[in-house]
Amino acid sequence: MNKINKIKVGLCGILAAGYLAIAAPAIPYMIGDIIAKRGTEQMSNIPRKTAAWEILKTMYGGMVWFPYQRSKDFFSDKEEYTFIVNKEKQEQYIFNKGGELVLQTLTSTGMQKKDKRVFLQDQFTPEGKYLAVKSFDKDGLLSWFGEEKAQMYGEGMLLFLGHWFPHIGIHGTTHEELLGQEASRGCPRVNKKTIEWILEHAAAGSKMVVQPYGVVPHTFQDGDLLKERISKEFNPHLGEKQTPSLGEVVFIEDYKPVENNESVEKEKSKRDIEEKKQEKKDKKSDSS
């Protein structure tokens, strides 16, 4: 091999390594999506070509769209954010890399699913973790979805890789009056102002967590004894922090204020005294 060919091989190796480094974050999400799709009732009954096409969509999103959009966003002012979709309250929270809440808004997810069977056409919002891979402005929606379908997505969309790609993304809506209700076909909807902010600021590589029902937002206060109630799964914005800061929003399963031991003991003693008094009254009434 002459010197020129060696240089070519070396450059190809560098480019391949760089490409894989850019695409690497998408790989776990691709694998998770393929497993999720294979686990649906529908995938076992549809033609093999259709099933293979669904899997190819996932691979294309992770290995083509994501590295392209990530490289493009690298040269812009966009940053990676964490989106938390709370289905219980039908709200969406956006945190920056420092874990600070930058935006809180109403959202609209799909209907609550009660049937355990899962089909690809189901209009509910699958819980789990997602990775932003591509953004569509209004012109992008028109060119990709066509004029009729593009209107459903309002001013734009941020598409996420995760369960059921490419059928999940945060997008606008022409029915803002329904925000705060379960009214979408599965994608979390937001108002015009929010989707415009997302398209301007959120880069590919941003994360989204769709929380299950029963998880509620809570503002951390002095004296909260939450401990095991704060799950890292539901609170990715906390990072490595062991305890939230005062006033910080956290997400907890069916939160009820936890009283400290001293107040619990006082309450118990008070109840015991009242019970003893009642017993004495009962005895007196029986003897009379």
Buried (B, 14 or more C-beta within 10 A) or exposed (E): EEEEEEEEEEEEEEEEEEEEEBBEBBBEBBEBBBEBBEEBBBBEEBEEEEBEEBBEBBBBBBBBBBBBBBEBBEEEEBBBBBBBBBBBBBBBBBBBEEBEBBBBBBBBBBBEBEEEEBBBEBBBBBBBBBBBBBBBBBEBBBEBBEEEEBEBBBBBBBBBBBBBBBBBBBBBBEEBEBBBBBBBBBBBBBBBEBBBBBBEBBBBBBBBBBBEEEBBBBEBEEEBEBEEBBBEEBBBBBEEEEEBEEEBBBBBBEBEEEEEEEEEEEEEEEEEEEEEEEEEEEEEEEEE
